[in-house]
Amino acid sequence: MSSWLKILLLALIALVLPWDGIRYARQMESALRASERHTLSSVARTLAASLQGRTELLYRYPGPLIPGRYDLTPVLLRAPLYVDGYPEDWPRERRGWRYYGKAPYRFGILTGVQGRMLYVLLRAKDPRLVFDAPLAKPLRPSAIGERIWVGYADSSGVQHAEFFALTGPGPIVARRIVTGEYGRKRALVDPRIAGALQPRSGGFDVEFSMPLSLTDGRFGVLIDNRDYRGAAPVSYGTLRTSDLRTRGRLILASPALPAYLTRFVRPGLRLVVSTPDGATLAEADELTVPQVPAPEPGILARLYRRLVGPHGVRLTHVQAPIHGLGRATVIATLRVTQWSNQGARLRNHTLERMLNLTLATSLVAFLAAIGLAMQLTMKVLRGRRRRPASEQPPRHRGAL
């Protein structure tokens, strides 16, 4: 084998080794991520199987799993809300909104649950908001302006309807109508249902709260819109206009479901159970940002991560269906989220050792190629200097 061919082979080795090492490191990273995802999928399927057919553990109230036209699915609130009539404290949840009525009278309703309280936000479109007459009795027909009715059924199945009398911006309190002696009706204040009203351009916002213990799951809201005080109302909402009975219900998680999920959660993991249509029922969240080890000091460690790909701190999502007893229907969905940086320190250490060895081998091959090239060049130069005089090329002499 000629010397120049040896130099060429050594140069190719110096180029191929780093490329092959980086390719192998990328394949190893992909295999580890696939293994983590497979393990997470097994966890999701196992936990979903433990909830199979356990509707009483999943849902607070019995009933159809798919929401109907008048059913409401409250969002999960992180903390109690300050009921002031402003929507800024509410999460930006488009899925939880439901809309009722027709233009120009229409309202959207968003419900939320935190602890034992139900929170309700109404955003109504109303070109002209009519308040009750000042200092008038709430049941005097000629003084009545617009009304907001809240209907619910208690644990005994008895239907109740209470109303908010809109007297102006600020706090409002619910009232229930009772019949006393001689058929006389009175409006009694119910402090358990309290809220606030805030007018806005083209309509108004109403926010109120009530204990979940008041209802057996049946719940609804209706607005009586009037063009002037004492006028016949235009009613729209989720209560029957004839008798103010509820037509919808609340779809809520069982109180035992969050505690059940907490038993299986661990740091860096989030478990979420949702309805078949995707609304969140309950969650156990310990998905705090993990403490990822900083890269080793020096340029090489940072260069390795840049060549191999992004660092191993990313979210992995898997989900598994929760079936009914016969496995014919899906009663809920379990979603598992985890930081995919498990074993990041070991991966980084292994990657650095492998690429250090590859770089050292490539450097030796490169230096050997340079040494052979220099050796061959010196040999050629020495051969030219030792050439005999008879072999030297003739010199041209000028004419005498």
C-alpha positions as CSV (number, residue, x, y, z in Angstrom):
1,M,0.0,0.0,0.0
2,S,1.4,3.4,-1.0
3,S,2.1,6.1,1.6
4,W,-0.4,8.5,0.0
5,L,-3.2,5.8,0.2
6,K,-2.4,5.3,3.9
7,I,-2.8,9.1,4.4
8,L,-6.1,9.1,2.6
9,L,-7.5,6.2,4.7
10,L,-6.4,7.9,8.0
11,A,-8.0,11.1,6.9
12,L,-11.3,9.3,6.1
13,I,-11.2,7.6,9.5
14,A,-10.7,11.0,11.1
15,L,-13.8,12.3,9.3
16,V,-16.1,9.2,9.6
17,L,-15.6,8.5,13.4
18,P,-17.2,11.8,14.7
19,W,-20.1,11.6,12.3
20,D,-20.8,8.0,13.2
21,G,-20.6,8.7,16.9
22,I,-23.1,11.6,16.6
23,R,-25.4,9.4,14.6
24,Y,-25.3,6.7,17.2
25,A,-25.9,9.2,20.0
26,R,-29.0,10.5,18.2
27,Q,-30.3,6.9,17.7
28,M,-29.7,6.2,21.4
29,E,-31.6,9.4,22.4
30,S,-34.5,8.4,20.2
31,A,-34.6,4.9,21.6
32,L,-34.6,6.2,25.2
33,R,-37.4,8.6,24.5
34,A,-39.5,5.8,22.9
35,S,-38.8,3.7,25.9
36,E,-40.0,6.4,28.2
37,R,-43.2,6.9,26.2
38,H,-43.9,3.2,26.2
39,T,-43.5,3.1,30.0
40,L,-45.8,6.1,30.4
41,S,-48.4,4.5,28.1
42,S,-48.3,1.3,30.3
43,V,-48.9,3.5,33.4
44,A,-51.9,5.2,31.7
45,R,-53.5,1.9,30.6
46,T,-53.0,0.4,34.1
47,L,-54.6,3.4,35.8
48,A,-57.4,3.6,33.3
49,A,-58.1,-0.1,33.8
50,S,-58.5,0.5,37.6
51,L,-61.3,3.0,36.9
52,Q,-63.1,0.8,34.4
53,G,-66.8,0.8,35.1
54,R,-66.5,2.9,38.3
55,T,-69.0,5.6,37.3
56,E,-69.7,6.4,40.9
57,L,-66.0,7.2,41.5
58,L,-65.8,9.4,38.3
59,Y,-69.0,11.4,38.5
60,R,-70.7,13.3,41.3
61,Y,-74.2,13.0,39.9
62,P,-75.6,10.1,37.8
63,G,-76.9,10.7,34.3
64,P,-75.8,10.6,30.7
65,L,-72.1,11.1,30.1
66,I,-72.4,13.2,27.0
67,P,-73.7,16.8,27.9
68,G,-77.1,17.7,26.5
69,R,-78.2,21.1,25.2
70,Y,-78.8,22.5,28.7
71,D,-76.1,20.7,30.6
72,L,-73.1,22.6,32.0
73,T,-69.6,21.3,32.7
74,P,-67.8,23.5,35.3
75,V,-64.1,24.2,34.9
76,L,-61.7,23.5,37.7
77,L,-60.6,26.6,39.5
78,R,-57.2,26.8,41.2
79,A,-58.4,29.1,44.0
80,P,-61.7,30.7,45.3
81,L,-62.8,33.6,43.2
82,Y,-63.5,37.1,44.5
83,V,-67.1,37.6,43.3
84,D,-67.1,41.2,42.0
85,G,-68.8,40.9,38.6
86,Y,-65.5,41.2,36.6
87,P,-64.4,38.2,34.5
88,E,-60.6,38.8,34.8
89,D,-60.1,36.2,37.5
90,W,-61.7,33.4,35.4
91,P,-59.5,31.0,33.4
92,R,-59.5,31.5,29.6
93,E,-61.6,28.4,28.9
94,R,-63.5,28.5,25.6
95,R,-64.6,24.9,26.0
96,G,-66.7,25.6,29.2
97,W,-68.8,28.4,27.7
98,R,-72.4,27.7,26.7
99,Y,-74.7,30.2,24.9
100,Y,-78.4,30.7,25.0
101,G,-80.9,33.1,23.5
102,K,-81.1,34.9,20.1
103,A,-80.0,38.3,19.0
104,P,-80.3,41.0,20.2
105,Y,-80.8,39.2,23.6
106,R,-78.3,36.5,24.2
107,F,-76.0,35.4,27.1
108,G,-73.0,33.1,27.6
109,I,-72.6,31.1,30.8
110,L,-69.3,29.8,32.3
111,T,-69.4,27.7,35.5
112,G,-66.5,26.7,37.8
113,V,-65.9,24.6,40.9
114,Q,-63.5,25.1,43.7
115,G,-63.9,23.0,46.8
116,R,-67.5,23.0,47.8
117,M,-68.5,26.1,45.9
118,L,-70.1,26.6,42.5
119,Y,-69.2,29.8,40.7
120,V,-71.2,31.2,37.7
121,L,-70.3,33.9,35.2
122,L,-72.9,35.4,32.9
123,R,-72.0,37.6,30.0
124,A,-75.3,39.0,28.6
125,K,-75.9,41.1,25.4
126,D,-78.5,43.7,26.1
127,P,-78.9,46.9,24.2
128,R,-80.7,48.5,27.1
129,L,-80.4,47.4,30.7
130,V,-83.5,48.1,32.8
131,F,-83.1,48.3,36.6
132,D,-85.8,48.0,39.2
133,A,-87.3,51.3,40.4
134,P,-85.3,52.7,43.3
135,L,-86.4,51.8,46.8
136,A,-89.3,49.8,45.4
137,K,-90.5,46.4,46.7
138,P,-89.0,43.6,44.6
139,L,-92.5,42.1,43.9
140,R,-94.3,45.2,42.8
141,P,-95.2,44.6,39.1
142,S,-94.8,48.1,37.9
143,A,-91.3,48.5,39.5
144,I,-89.8,45.3,38.2
145,G,-86.9,45.6,35.7
146,E,-84.8,42.8,34.4
147,R,-84.5,39.6,36.4
148,I,-82.0,36.7,36.6
149,W,-83.5,33.5,37.8
150,V,-81.4,30.6,39.4
151,G,-83.1,27.2,39.5
152,Y,-82.0,24.0,41.2
153,A,-83.3,20.8,42.7
154,D,-82.3,19.9,46.2
155,S,-81.3,16.4,47.5
156,S,-85.0,15.5,47.9
157,G,-85.7,16.3,44.3
158,V,-87.7,19.5,45.2
159,Q,-87.4,22.3,42.6
160,H,-86.4,25.8,43.8
161,A,-86.2,29.1,41.9
162,E,-84.6,32.3,43.2
163,F,-84.0,35.6,41.5
164,F,-81.6,38.5,41.5
165,A,-83.3,41.9,41.4
166,L,-81.1,44.2,39.3
167,T,-81.1,47.5,41.1
168,G,-77.7,48.9,39.9
169,P,-74.0,48.1,39.6
170,G,-72.4,46.3,42.5
171,P,-73.4,43.5,44.9
172,I,-76.6,41.6,44.4
173,V,-78.2,38.9,46.5
174,A,-80.7,36.2,45.6
175,R,-84.3,36.2,46.9
176,R,-86.8,33.4,47.1
177,I,-90.6,33.9,46.9
178,V,-92.6,32.4,49.8
179,T,-96.3,32.4,50.4
180,G,-97.5,33.5,53.8
181,E,-100.8,34.0,55.5
182,Y,-103.8,34.9,53.3
183,G,-101.8,34.0,50.2
184,R,-99.5,37.0,50.6
185,K,-96.2,36.6,48.8
186,R,-92.9,37.8,50.1
187,A,-89.3,37.9,48.7
188,L,-86.9,36.7,51.3
189,V,-83.2,37.2,51.0
190,D,-81.1,34.0,50.6
191,P,-77.5,34.9,51.6
192,R,-76.2,31.5,50.4
193,I,-76.4,32.7,46.8
194,A,-74.7,36.1,46.3
195,G,-73.1,37.9,43.5
196,A,-72.3,41.2,41.7
197,L,-73.4,43.0,38.6
198,Q,-71.2,45.1,36.3
199,P,-72.7,46.9,33.2
200,R,-70.5,47.1,30.1
201,S,-70.8,48.4,26.6
202,G,-73.7,46.5,24.9
203,G,-74.6,44.4,27.9
204,F,-73.7,43.4,31.4
205,D,-71.7,40.8,33.4
206,V,-73.1,38.9,36.4
207,E,-71.0,36.7,38.7
208,F,-72.4,34.7,41.7
209,S,-71.5,31.7,43.8
210,M,-73.5,29.1,45.7
211,P,-72.8,25.9,47.7
212,L,-72.8,22.7,45.8
213,S,-74.7,21.1,48.6
214,L,-77.8,23.0,47.6
215,T,-78.3,21.0,44.4
216,D,-78.6,17.3,43.4
217,G,-77.0,18.2,40.1
218,R,-80.0,19.8,38.4
219,F,-79.2,23.5,37.8
220,G,-80.2,26.3,35.4
221,V,-80.3,30.0,34.8
222,L,-82.9,32.2,33.0
223,I,-83.0,35.9,32.2
224,D,-86.1,37.9,32.0
225,N,-85.4,40.8,29.7
226,R,-87.7,43.9,29.7
227,D,-87.7,46.9,27.5
228,Y,-89.1,49.0,30.4
229,R,-90.2,48.5,34.0
230,G,-93.3,46.4,34.4
231,A,-93.2,45.2,30.7
232,A,-93.9,41.6,29.8
233,P,-90.5,39.8,29.8
234,V,-88.7,38.1,27.0
235,S,-87.2,35.0,28.8
236,Y,-84.4,32.8,27.6
237,G,-82.0,30.4,29.3
238,T,-81.8,26.8,30.7
239,L,-85.0,26.9,32.8
240,R,-88.5,26.2,31.6
241,T,-90.2,29.6,31.1
242,S,-93.6,28.2,32.2
243,D,-92.7,27.0,35.7
244,L,-88.9,27.8,36.1
245,R,-88.0,24.1,36.4
246,T,-84.5,22.9,35.5
247,R,-83.8,21.4,32.1
248,G,-80.1,20.8,32.5
249,R,-77.6,19.5,35.1
250,L,-74.1,19.9,36.2
251,I,-71.5,17.4,35.1
252,L,-69.0,17.2,37.9
253,A,-66.3,14.8,39.2
254,S,-67.0,12.7,42.3
255,P,-65.4,14.3,45.4
256,A,-63.4,11.0,45.8
257,L,-61.8,11.2,42.4
258,P,-59.1,13.8,43.1
259,A,-58.0,11.9,46.2
260,Y,-57.9,8.7,44.2
261,L,-55.6,10.3,41.5
262,T,-53.3,11.8,44.2
263,R,-52.4,8.2,45.3
264,F,-50.7,7.6,42.0
265,V,-49.1,10.9,41.2
266,R,-45.4,11.6,41.7
267,P,-43.1,14.6,41.2
268,G,-42.9,15.5,37.5
269,L,-46.2,13.8,36.6
270,R,-49.7,15.1,35.9
271,L,-52.9,13.0,35.8
272,V,-56.1,14.4,34.3
273,V,-59.4,12.7,33.9
274,S,-61.8,14.2,31.4
275,T,-65.3,13.6,30.1
276,P,-65.7,11.8,26.7
277,D,-66.1,15.2,25.0
278,G,-62.8,16.5,26.5
279,A,-64.0,18.6,29.5
280,T,-61.7,18.2,32.6
281,L,-63.3,16.4,35.6
282,A,-60.3,16.2,38.0
283,E,-56.6,16.3,38.0
284,A,-53.6,15.6,40.3
285,D,-50.7,17.8,39.3
286,E,-47.1,17.7,40.4
287,L,-45.7,18.8,37.1
288,T,-43.2,21.2,38.6
289,V,-40.2,22.2,36.5
290,P,-37.6,19.6,37.2
291,Q,-34.1,20.4,38.3
292,V,-32.2,19.4,35.2
293,P,-28.4,19.1,35.7
294,A,-26.4,21.9,34.1
295,P,-24.1,20.9,31.2
296,E,-20.5,20.1,32.2
297,P,-18.2,23.2,32.1
298,G,-16.4,23.7,28.9
299,I,-17.1,24.1,25.2
300,L,-17.2,20.5,24.3
301,A,-20.1,19.5,26.5
302,R,-22.3,22.3,25.1
303,L,-21.1,21.4,21.5
304,Y,-22.1,17.8,22.0
305,R,-25.7,18.7,23.1
306,R,-26.0,21.1,20.1
307,L,-24.9,18.4,17.6
308,V,-27.0,15.6,19.0
309,G,-30.2,17.6,19.4
310,P,-32.3,19.5,22.0
311,H,-31.8,18.7,25.7
312,G,-34.0,16.0,27.2
313,V,-36.4,18.4,29.0
314,R,-39.7,18.2,27.1
315,L,-43.2,17.1,27.9
316,T,-44.6,13.7,26.9
317,H,-48.4,13.2,26.7
318,V,-50.2,9.9,26.5
319,Q,-53.9,9.1,27.1
320,A,-56.0,6.0,27.6
321,P,-59.7,5.5,27.4
322,I,-61.7,4.5,30.5
323,H,-64.3,2.0,29.5
324,G,-67.6,1.0,31.1
325,L,-68.3,-2.4,32.5
326,G,-69.0,-3.9,29.2
327,R,-66.1,-2.1,27.5
328,A,-68.6,-1.1,24.8
329,T,-68.6,2.6,25.8
330,V,-66.0,5.1,26.9
331,I,-67.1,6.8,30.1
332,A,-64.0,9.0,30.5
333,T,-60.4,9.6,29.3
334,L,-57.2,9.6,31.3
335,R,-54.4,11.8,30.2
336,V,-50.9,11.4,31.6
337,T,-48.2,14.1,31.2
338,Q,-44.6,13.8,32.3
339,W,-41.3,15.5,31.8
340,S,-39.2,13.3,29.6
341,N,-35.9,13.9,31.3
342,Q,-35.8,10.7,33.3
343,G,-32.1,9.6,33.5
344,A,-30.9,12.9,31.9
345,R,-27.7,13.0,34.1
346,L,-26.8,9.4,33.1
347,R,-27.5,10.1,29.4
348,N,-25.4,13.2,29.4
349,H,-22.5,11.5,31.1
350,T,-22.6,8.5,28.7
351,L,-22.9,10.8,25.7
352,E,-19.9,12.9,26.8
353,R,-17.7,9.8,27.4
354,M,-18.6,8.3,24.1
355,L,-18.0,11.4,22.1
356,N,-14.8,12.2,24.0
357,L,-13.5,8.8,23.0
358,T,-14.6,9.3,19.4
359,L,-13.0,12.7,19.3
360,A,-9.7,11.4,20.8
361,T,-9.6,8.5,18.2
362,S,-10.3,11.0,15.4
363,L,-7.6,13.3,16.7
364,V,-5.0,10.4,16.8
365,A,-6.0,9.4,13.3
366,F,-5.7,13.0,12.1
367,L,-2.3,13.5,13.7
368,A,-1.1,10.2,12.3
369,A,-2.2,11.3,8.8
370,I,-0.3,14.6,9.2
371,G,2.8,12.7,10.4
372,L,2.7,10.3,7.4
373,A,2.3,13.3,5.1
374,M,5.2,15.1,6.6
375,Q,7.3,12.0,6.5
376,L,6.6,11.4,2.9
377,T,7.3,15.1,2.0
378,M,10.7,15.0,3.8
379,K,11.6,11.8,2.0
380,V,10.9,13.3,-1.4
381,L,12.9,16.5,-0.5
382,R,15.9,14.4,0.6
383,G,15.8,12.4,-2.5
384,R,16.0,15.5,-4.7
385,R,19.0,16.8,-2.8
386,R,21.0,13.6,-3.1
387,R,20.5,13.3,-6.9
388,P,24.0,12.9,-8.7
389,A,25.5,15.7,-10.8
390,S,25.1,13.7,-14.0
391,E,21.4,13.5,-13.3
392,Q,21.1,17.2,-12.8
393,P,19.3,19.0,-15.6
394,P,21.8,20.9,-18.0
395,R,22.3,24.6,-17.4
396,H,22.0,27.0,-20.3
397,R,25.2,29.0,-20.9
398,G,25.4,32.2,-22.9
399,A,27.4,32.5,-26.1
400,L,31.1,33.4,-25.7
